[in-house]
Amino acid sequence: MANFSKSNVPQFSVDVYQNEYLPEGAGEVNAIVTVTATGGGTIGTAVSAPHLFSPGQGPSAAVAIMVDCSGSMDYPATKMRNARDATAAAIDTLRDGVHFAVVGGTHVAKEVYPGGGRLAVADATTREQAKRALRSLSAGGGTAIGTWLKLADRLLSSADVAIRHGILLTDGRNEHESPQDLKAALDACAGRFTCDARGVGTDWEVKEVTGIASALLGTADIVADPAGLAADFTQMMETAMGKEVADVSLRLWTPVGTTVKFVKQVAPTVEELTGRRTEAGPRAGDYPLGSWGDESRDYHVCVEVPAANIGQEMLAARISLVIPQPDGTVQNLGAQGLVRAVWTDDMVASTSINPQVAHYTGQAELAQVIQQGLDLRKSGDMDGATAKLGRAVQLASASGNADTAKLLAKVVDVVDAATGTVRLKAKVEEADEMTLETRSTKTVRVKK
């Protein structure tokens, strides 16, 4: 990753929301950290690393589109046709100068375009050639997604670019390799490129698709009707083309005696980052945040500090944003936030929960109880499922998460949203249940 001059990257800012007051003997400090990137859309040519930018267009990028070509893509026949059309639409959305490739995925991965272990560079000619090559895509064979990802990684790493991104479409379960093989492929690709994953139809495994997106810091979604693929692929590619800086990390420094309990993204989706920490010198660790365009995301940081006496205060954590460089140094993005702890005997101050913290604690619980409720429903524990999904309805209603409330209403009959009183629907469309599960981690932002 290059060292960009200030004018080439978005300006990052960090805002910390917390109640810093603790009662005597308490030691848990919670904060919501809002990271915002703005003004990156006006990028010219990089001064310090011209090869990482397309002329006057924004940062250089490489994209690999992985299309499921397994036998099931022929049922119905429109599915393969819609996948070809969607891939063509995505190719049309590529910026001139962006490197790209199309991979056809079965139980093996093959290069559809351009071939020869390389990437094409987007212009009018290569777009037409790629769309012609798509016509040869036909369905047949099994599904081994790890092989698709490994080929995409090899292709993406062949170009010296700032942003590397994958788009993966599957319609079935990963039946032709072991879960361990897929995990090994994801571990090998993590941190090398980001990837959005989409399941088309209803014969794929939600936890597989969301697991791929989560491991590679991308988005996951269902496209229940294949006719919706082209619009979805276009939007995904537009978002990818809007990314302006890759490999951003949140660096968390904590003083002696403190323990980091967790770090998680809480908006726009819930994503656990705690286990992804890499050590960054004494008492500091880096948590990967992926690629950024002009956008804002929220993170929940929880640290345990040694309890202190009334009147004492301490810095519980310092947050900064960095881009790790290949040579082991980092580029600091110049934004910083402080998390504090102040011990007080003012009961009102020390017992009030910061509204941001309360809101996102509820959103994280909402994602969890939906998952638990659907798992219980699948295993036949209808009472347990009703209790969990009822709690989900209550949380969605209280926090104003209307999208999730709508999805829940397709799985349960809501008797009273405020108390979470629900009845499981006797018959639920598979697409509705899968949509709820896939989108369960989507949150609404707190009204600041």
N, C-alpha and C positions, 0 to 999 in steps of 0.2 A: 504494500500500500504506500502511495506516495505521500510526501509532506506537502499538502496544498497550502497556497497562500490564503489569507483570510477571505479574499473576495471570491474564492472559488467554491467555498462550501457554505451550506446554510449556517446561520448563526444559531448556536444552541443556547438555551437557557434552562435553569433548574429552579423550580419552586418547591419549597418544603411546607407541608401542612401537618401540624401536630398539636396535641396538648402536651406542653413540655413539663407540666406540673405533676409531681408524683407524691403520694402520701408516704409518711415515714415507713421504712422497711420495704417499700416496693422497688422493683428493679426492671420491669419490662417497659421498654420505650417503643412506641409505634409511630410511624410517620408515613404519609403519602407523599411521594416525590413525583412531581409533574415535569417531564422532559419535553421541551418544545424545540422544533427546528423550523426556522423561518428564513425567507429571503434567498433560498437556494435556487430559485427558478431563473436567476439572471446570470447563470454561469457563462463566462467567456472561456478563453483558452487558458489552461493552467500554466502559470509562469514556471513553477518548479518541476513540473512533470508533463510536458506537452503530450507525450505518448499516451497518457491516461485520459485524454479528453478528445472527443470527436470535434472537428473544427466548428467552433461557435455553437455547438449543439448540446453541450452537457457532457457528463462524464462518460468515458468509454465503457461499454458494457458487452457482456456475452450472455446469450440466452439459449438454453436447450429445451426443446419441447418434446416430452416423452408421451407417445400415444399408445394406448393399449390396443394391440392387434390380435389378442387371443380369440379363440373360436367363438366365445360367447358374444363378441362384438357383432356377430351376424344375426343375433336374435334380440329384437327385430332387426331387419336389414337396414332400417333407417338409422340405427345407432352408429354404424361405421360411417355412413354418409354424413351424419351430423358431426362426427368427430373430425372428418376430413375438412368439412366446411369451417368448423371452429378453428382448426389449426391454420387454415388459409386466412381467416379473419385476424388471427393473432399475428401472422406474418405480415399482413397489411399494416398492422399497428406499429411494427418495428420502426425505430428512428433510422434514417440513413446513417451508415457507418457502424451500426451495431453488429457484432459478430453473432452468428446464430447457426443452429443445427436442428434437424428433426430426427428423433430416434423412434423406431417402431419396436414396441415391447411385446414379447411373448414369453416362452420359457427361456429364450435368449434375447439379447438386445441387438438390433441391427441399425446401421446408419441408413436412413432414408434419403437424407440430403445434408450436406453436399457429398459426403463419403470421403474415403481416404484418410480417416482419422483427423480431419480438420474441420474448421468452421468456415462458413461463407460470410461475406460482409454485405449487409443489407443495402441494396439499391434497387432500382426498377427491374433490372435484368435478373438479379438473383432471387428477388421475390417471385417473379414469374416462373423461373426454373424450379423453385421450391414447390410452388403450387402445382406445377406439372408433375413433379415427383410424387406428390400426395395422391395422385390418381391411381398410382400403382399399389396403394395400401389395401391389403385385403385381410380378412380375418382367418385365423387358423393357428392352433397351438395352445400352449398353456400360459401360465402367469408366474414370472419370477422377477419381482419388482427390484430386488437388490441388484440384478444384472443391469437393469435400465439405469439405475442411479450411478453405478460404477462407470458405465460408458459415458453418461452425461458428464461426470466428474472429469474423466480423461479428456473429453472434448473441450469442456470449459477451461481447463487448466492449460490448454495449448495456446491460449491468447493472453497477452500481457495487458490486462484491462483492470479497471477500478471496481466494477460491479459484476458479479457472476450470479445468474439466477436460473432456476429450473421451473418448468410447469409440467405437472404429471397428471395424466388422466387415466383412471382405471374403471372397469365395470365389474370386476370380479374379485374373488379372494385370492390371496397370494399362495396358491396351492402347490407350486412346483419348486419351492425352496423352503427350508426350515425357517421358523421365526428367528432362530439364531443367525442364519445367513443374512436375513433382512436387517437385523440389528447390527451385525458387523458392517454391512454396507453403509448404514446410517451413521455409525460411529466414524467410519472412514471419511464420509462426506461432510460431517458436521464442521462448521467453521470454514469450509472451502467454497460452498455456495448456498444461497437461500433457495427454498423451493415451496411453491404453492401446489397443493394436491386437491384433486377433485374426484369424487365418486359419481359416476353416471348410472342412472337406473337405481335398482334396489338390491342387487345381488352381491354387493361388496361389503366388506367388514369395516364398520365405522372406526373401531379402535386402530385398525391398520392405517387408514388414510389420515386420521387425526394425528397418529403417532409419527408418521412421516413428516407432516407439516410442522409438528412441534419440534422434532429433532433438528429440522433444518430451518427453524425460525420463519416459517411461511404461514400462509392461511390454508384452512381446510374448509370445504363446503360440499354440499350435495347438489347435483343437478338432476333432479328426479326425472324430468322430461328432457330427453336428448335434444329436443328442439331449442332448449334454452342455452345450449353449449356455446354457440357463436357469440352471443351477447356477453356471456360470462368470461370467455377467453379474451375477448376484446378488452373488457374492463381490467382483467388481471394483467394483461400486457401493458395497458396504459399506466397502471400503478407501477409496474416494474420499470417502465421507461421514466417514471417520475423520481426514481431513487437517485440520490446525488452523492451519497457518501456511504461506504460499506464498513462493516466490521467495527461498529461503535461498541464500546464497552462501558458499563457503569462501574466505576472504581469506588469501592467502599473501604474507607480507613476507619478502624475502631481503636480506641485506646487500650492499654493494658487492663486485663481483668474483665473485658466485655466479651460476650459471645454473640455471634450472629445467629438468631433463631431461624429467620427465613428472609428471602428476597423473592418477590413474585411480581410479574406484570399483572395489573388488575384492569387496565383498559387499553385498547378496545376489547381485548379478550383476557381471560385468566390464563397465565402461563407460569408454571413453577420454574424459577431460575436458581434456587438454592444449590442444587446439586451440580450446577454448571460452572461453579466458581473455579477460577484458576488463580493461584497465589501470585501476588504482585509486590513482593518485598515485605518487610516487617509489618504485620498487622493490617495488611491491605489485600484485597482480592478483587478480581475483575469478573463481571457478569455480562455475558454477550447479549447485545440488544439488536444485532442484525443490521440491515440496510435502512437508510432514512432518506425521505424526501421532505417536503414541507408537511409536517404532521406533529401531533402531540400524543404522548402516551403517559399513563400513570403506573407507578410502581409502589408496592407496599413493602417497607423495610421494617423489620422487627429485631431489636437487639436487647440483650439482657445485660444490665449494668450492675456493678456492685452497689448494694443498698447504702445510703448515706444518711446523715443527720439533717434535721430541719434547717433550712437556710443554705445548705450546700448546693452548688450547681456544677455541672460538668458537660463537656462536649461528648455526646454519646457516639456520634459518627460524623464523618465528613464524606460528602459525595462529590465526585468529579466525573467528567466524561472524557474518555481517551480513545485513541485508535492505536492499537498495538502495531508496531512496525516489524518487518521481517528480521531486522538486525537486533531485535530485543529491546529497542528504545520505544517510547510512545509519543504520539502527537497528542498534546493536551488541547481539548476543544474549548477551554477557557471558561467553562460554566461550573459553578460550585454551589453546593447547598450544605447547610449544617443542621444536624439533629441534636437537640439539647435535652438535658434532664435537670429539673430544678425541684428540690424537695421542700414541701410546704405543709403547714398544719391547717391551711385554708381548705376545708373539706369540699366546698363548692368548686374551687379551682381544680383540686386533685381528682375529683370523681367525674368531672364532665368529660364526655368522649368527643374528640374532635369529629365534626360532621363528615369530613372526607374519610377518615379512618372507619367510622361506623358504616358509612355507605358501602365502601369496598369490602369490608369484612362480610357484609350481607351478600354482596355480589359473588364473592368467592364461595360462600356457603351455598348460594343458589346453584352454582355450577356443580358443586359436589353432590347436593341432594337429588338433582335431576339424574345424574349418573348412577347414584345408588338406587334410586327409585326404578329406573329402567332395567338395571341389572336384576333387582329383586323380582320385577314383573316377568322377566325372561326365565328366571329360575322357578317361577310358580308361587312365590310368596306374595300373595295379593294384598294381605293386610299390611305387610312391611312396605310394599310399593305404594299403597294408598297414603300411608303416613308420610313417606318421604316426598311424594309428588304433591301432597297437600301443603307441606311446608314450603315447597318450591313455589306453589301458587301464591302463598301468603307473602313470601319474600319478593316475588316479581311484582306483586300488586303494591306493596309498601314502598318499593324503590322506584316505581314508575318504569319498570322494564317491560314496556308494552309488547315488544316483539316476542320476547320469551313467553309472556303471558298468553299471547295468541297461539303460539306453538303448543303450550301446555293444554290449552282448551281443546286441542284436537286429540289428546290422549286421555284426558279426564273430563268429567262433567263437573263444573265448578258450582257448588251449592252456596258457599260463602267465602269469597276471596280473603276477606279481612282475617278470618279465623283459620283459613286453610282447610275448610271442610270440602272434600271432593269425593266423587265416586269414579272408579276406573271405568272407562268405556268398555263395553263388551267386545266391540269390534273396532280395531284401530287399523287404519291404512298403514302398510309397512313404510311407505315413503314419509308419512307424518311422524312416525316414531323415529325413523333414522334422521329426519331433519332436526327434531328436537335434540337428539343425542349429539349430532354433529355441531349444532349451534349452541349447545348448552354453555359453552365458555364465553359467549359474547356478552359483554356488559354494557350498561348505560353509564355515562359519565355523571359524576355528581354535579349538580348545578352550583357553580362557584358563586 
